Amino acid sequence: MRARARVGRWLALLCLASGLLLAAPALGRVGGGDSFCAGLIYGLSTYDPQQALGFAVAASCLKHTIAGDMNLVTVAEVEKLMGGDASGRVSR
């Protein structure tokens, strides 16, 4: 079974203390917001701000492939999607 999603008009925005505003395309579905926030918190403690935003968006996108409330993906899976692997296939 494959899950597909399209990028619509949603944007993920991150405003830095310097006033710089970063943006990335985002998806909006149930459970995605919690995964986005958790991914952003992790990302800001690990990457530069632009990569942190990308990590949050990727974590949220991958959540849409999992039933239920919990995002059961690994950091490696999120980083794989961040790196450009948008094949739609999740390796488990």
C-alpha positions in Angstrom: 0.0 0.0 0.0 1.4 3.4 -0.9 0.4 6.7 0.6 0.5 9.8 -1.6 0.3 13.4 -0.7 0.4 16.6 -2.6 1.9 19.9 -1.6 -0.9 22.5 -1.7 -0.9 26.1 -0.4 0.4 25.3 3.1 3.7 26.7 4.2 5.8 26.0 7.2 7.3 29.3 8.5 10.1 29.8 10.9 10.9 33.4 12.1 14.4 33.7 13.6 15.4 36.3 16.2 17.3 38.1 13.5 14.0 38.7 11.7 14.9 36.3 8.9 11.8 34.3 7.8 12.4 30.8 6.5 9.7 29.0 4.5 9.2 25.5 3.2 6.2 23.8 1.5 4.1 21.7 4.0 1.2 19.2 4.1 -1.7 19.5 6.5 -3.4 16.4 7.9 -4.3 14.9 11.3 -1.1 14.1 13.3 1.1 16.1 11.0 1.2 19.2 13.3 2.4 17.3 16.3 5.1 15.6 14.2 6.1 18.9 12.7 6.5 20.5 16.2 8.5 17.6 17.5 10.7 17.6 14.4 11.3 21.3 14.7 12.3 21.0 18.3 14.7 18.2 17.4 15.9 20.0 14.3 16.7 23.3 16.1 18.8 21.4 18.6 20.7 19.5 15.8 20.8 21.5 12.6 21.0 25.1 11.3 17.6 26.8 11.1 16.9 26.0 7.4 17.7 22.4 7.9 15.7 22.3 11.1 12.6 23.5 9.2 13.3 20.9 6.5 13.6 18.2 9.2 10.2 19.3 10.7 8.5 19.2 7.3 10.0 15.8 6.4 8.9 14.3 9.8 5.4 15.6 9.2 5.2 14.2 5.7 6.4 10.8 6.9 3.8 10.8 9.6 1.1 10.8 6.9 2.3 7.3 5.9 1.5 5.9 9.4 -1.9 5.1 10.9 -2.6 6.3 14.4 -1.3 9.2 16.6 2.4 8.4 16.9 5.1 9.1 14.4 7.1 5.9 14.4 9.8 7.0 12.0 13.5 7.2 12.7 15.9 10.1 12.4 17.6 8.3 9.5 14.3 8.0 7.6 13.6 11.7 8.1 17.1 12.6 7.0 16.7 10.4 3.9 13.6 12.4 2.9 15.4 15.6 3.7 18.2 14.5 1.4 15.9 14.4 -1.6 14.6 10.8 -1.6 11.0 11.5 -2.5 10.3 8.1 -4.0 7.4 7.7 -1.7 8.7 4.5 -0.4 9.3 4.0 3.3 12.0 1.4 4.2 11.2 -0.4 7.4 
